[in-house]
Amino acid sequence: MRTESETESESRDGDGGGDASGCVIRCGVPVVRPVVRNNGPSPAATGTAPITWSVTSGALPAGLSLASSTGIISGTPAAAGIFTFTVSATNAGGSNSKSLSLTVNTPPGITTTSPLPGALTGSVYTQTLAATGTAPITWSVTSGALPAGLSLASSTGIISGTPAAAGIFTFTVSATNAGGSNSKSLSLTVNTPPGITTTSYTAFKGTYGRLQALEACGITRE
C-alpha cells in the first residue's frame, strides 16, 4: 500500500547506515479509503480526511444542496416526494459511493372554514374537516371542546353525533402528519328546533270571542 507521503528514499546502502547523501526512509500515515454511512439527514463517512462529497447519480430534492467539503445536505425543499440519489465520498485513498433516499412531506394545511354548518339538538350531525398535505393526517381537538354528543374521528376528520344542548361552541382542531402540524380555531352553533306549545281548542256555537281568535288559525264559524 502506498503512503500519504512519498518515501524519501526507495533504498538504503548496503551497510544500513544511509546513502551517500544521508537520505533516510520515512513512512507516512496510511491513507484509508472512505466508507459512506447513512447518518440521519446528512451522509457520513469513515476514512482519512479530507473527504470530498458529490452527488453522482439522481438528484437531491429541489431547494437542497450537498456541501462538498462537509457532506451536509441543507436547504428548504420545494416539493414533496421520495427522492433517490447516489453520493460519493472521495479522498487520497480512493472513493466510495452509496445510494440514499430522502422523503419530503408537506405539512398539513387546514382548509375548512369557520363557522361550521349549524347543527340541531336531537338530530344527527356530520361534518368532514379537510386539509392539504401528505397522508396520513391525524386529527385532534387541542383546545376547547365539541358540543356534548359530538366527537371527532382522528383518522378521517369527521365530526359526527347527535348534539345534546344548544349554544355556540368554539374549539381548536389540529391536523398532524410526518411533515408537521397545523391548527385552526372553528366554531359551531347548535340550535334547538321549534316546539309548538299551543294547545287544541274546542269550539261551540255562540262562543264568538274565542272563535274569532281561532279564525286566524284557519278555523271558521258554523
URBELLIN-V886115 format. One record per residue. N is the residue number from 1. RES is the residue in three letters. PSI is psi in degrees with one decimal (NA if undefined). Layout:
# URBELLIN-V886115
N:RES:PSI + N:RES:PSI
This chain:
# URBELLIN-V886115
1:MET:133.7 + 2:ARG:158.2 + 3:THR:168.7 + 4:GLU:-36.9 + 5:SER:146.2 + 6:GLU:150.3 + 7:THR:134.0 + 8:GLU:-28.5 + 9:SER:139.1 + 10:GLU:-11.7 + 11:SER:157.4 + 12:ARG:166.9 + 13:ASP:173.8 + 14:GLY:-30.6 + 15:ASP:3.3 + 16:GLY:3.9 + 17:GLY:7.0 + 18:GLY:163.6 + 19:ASP:-176.2 + 20:ALA:-27.0 + 21:SER:-2.8 + 22:GLY:16.6 + 23:CYS:136.7 + 24:VAL:138.7 + 25:ILE:129.1 + 26:ARG:127.6 + 27:CYS:133.0 + 28:GLY:-175.3 + 29:VAL:131.2 + 30:PRO:141.6 + 31:VAL:125.2 + 32:VAL:125.8 + 33:ARG:140.0 + 34:PRO:149.8 + 35:VAL:120.1 + 36:VAL:134.0 + 37:ARG:147.7 + 38:ASN:115.6 + 39:ASN:75.1 + 40:GLY:-143.4 + 41:PRO:-17.4 + 42:SER:146.5 + 43:PRO:159.6 + 44:ALA:162.8 + 45:ALA:146.6 + 46:THR:168.4 + 47:GLY:171.5 + 48:THR:129.6 + 49:ALA:156.8 + 50:PRO:151.0 + 51:ILE:134.4 + 52:THR:132.1 + 53:TRP:149.6 + 54:SER:155.9 + 55:VAL:117.1 + 56:THR:-10.9 + 57:SER:147.0 + 58:GLY:-160.5 + 59:ALA:148.6 + 60:LEU:158.4 + 61:PRO:144.8 + 62:ALA:132.5 + 63:GLY:-11.3 + 64:LEU:153.2 + 65:SER:158.3 + 66:LEU:121.3 + 67:ALA:122.1 + 68:SER:-30.5 + 69:SER:-21.5 + 70:THR:-19.0 + 71:GLY:15.6 + 72:ILE:126.0 + 73:ILE:124.6 + 74:SER:166.2 + 75:GLY:-170.3 + 76:THR:106.8 + 77:PRO:142.0 + 78:ALA:-18.0 + 79:ALA:150.0 + 80:ALA:157.4 + 81:GLY:178.0 + 82:ILE:119.5 + 83:PHE:128.7 + 84:THR:133.0 + 85:PHE:164.6 + 86:THR:130.7 + 87:VAL:149.1 + 88:SER:139.5 + 89:ALA:128.9 + 90:THR:135.9 + 91:ASN:-168.7 + 92:ALA:-17.5 + 93:GLY:-9.1 + 94:GLY:-154.0 + 95:SER:162.4 + 96:ASN:141.7 + 97:SER:156.4 + 98:LYS:140.1 + 99:SER:132.1 + 100:LEU:157.7 + 101:SER:149.0 + 102:LEU:124.5 + 103:THR:125.2 + 104:VAL:119.3 + 105:ASN:150.6 + 106:THR:122.0 + 107:PRO:153.5 + 108:PRO:149.6 + 109:GLY:115.3 + 110:ILE:122.8 + 111:THR:-9.7 + 112:THR:135.2 + 113:THR:159.2 + 114:SER:142.7 + 115:PRO:160.4 + 116:LEU:159.9 + 117:PRO:141.6 + 118:GLY:160.3 + 119:ALA:164.6 + 120:LEU:137.6 + 121:THR:141.0 + 122:GLY:-1.6 + 123:SER:143.6 + 124:VAL:135.8 + 125:TYR:137.3 + 126:THR:129.9 + 127:GLN:128.4 + 128:THR:125.7 + 129:LEU:147.6 + 130:ALA:148.8 + 131:ALA:146.7 + 132:THR:168.4 + 133:GLY:169.3 + 134:THR:128.3 + 135:ALA:154.6 + 136:PRO:151.7 + 137:ILE:133.2 + 138:THR:132.2 + 139:TRP:148.2 + 140:SER:156.7 + 141:VAL:117.1 + 142:THR:-11.2 + 143:SER:146.6 + 144:GLY:-162.1 + 145:ALA:149.2 + 146:LEU:158.6 + 147:PRO:145.9 + 148:ALA:132.5 + 149:GLY:-11.7 + 150:LEU:151.3 + 151:SER:159.2 + 152:LEU:121.5 + 153:ALA:121.6 + 154:SER:-30.5 + 155:SER:-20.2 + 156:THR:-18.5 + 157:GLY:20.2 + 158:ILE:124.9 + 159:ILE:125.0 + 160:SER:164.1 + 161:GLY:-168.1 + 162:THR:106.8 + 163:PRO:142.1 + 164:ALA:-20.0 + 165:ALA:149.3 + 166:ALA:158.4 + 167:GLY:176.4 + 168:ILE:120.2 + 169:PHE:128.1 + 170:THR:133.4 + 171:PHE:162.0 + 172:THR:129.8 + 173:VAL:149.2 + 174:SER:139.3 + 175:ALA:127.7 + 176:THR:136.4 + 177:ASN:-168.2 + 178:ALA:-19.0 + 179:GLY:-10.9 + 180:GLY:-155.3 + 181:SER:162.0 + 182:ASN:142.0 + 183:SER:155.8 + 184:LYS:139.0 + 185:SER:131.5 + 186:LEU:156.1 + 187:SER:149.8 + 188:LEU:125.3 + 189:THR:126.2 + 190:VAL:119.9 + 191:ASN:155.7 + 192:THR:124.9 + 193:PRO:154.9 + 194:PRO:147.1 + 195:GLY:120.5 + 196:ILE:123.7 + 197:THR:-6.7 + 198:THR:134.5 + 199:THR:165.2 + 200:SER:150.2 + 201:TYR:151.0 + 202:THR:122.7 + 203:ALA:141.8 + 204:PHE:153.3 + 205:LYS:138.4 + 206:GLY:-10.7 + 207:THR:66.1 + 208:TYR:-40.0 + 209:GLY:-44.1 + 210:ARG:-39.4 + 211:LEU:-33.8 + 212:GLN:-38.1 + 213:ALA:-34.5 + 214:LEU:-24.2 + 215:GLU:-30.6 + 216:ALA:-19.6 + 217:CYS:7.6 + 218:GLY:5.9 + 219:ILE:127.7 + 220:THR:155.4 + 221:ARG:151.4 + 222:GLU:NA
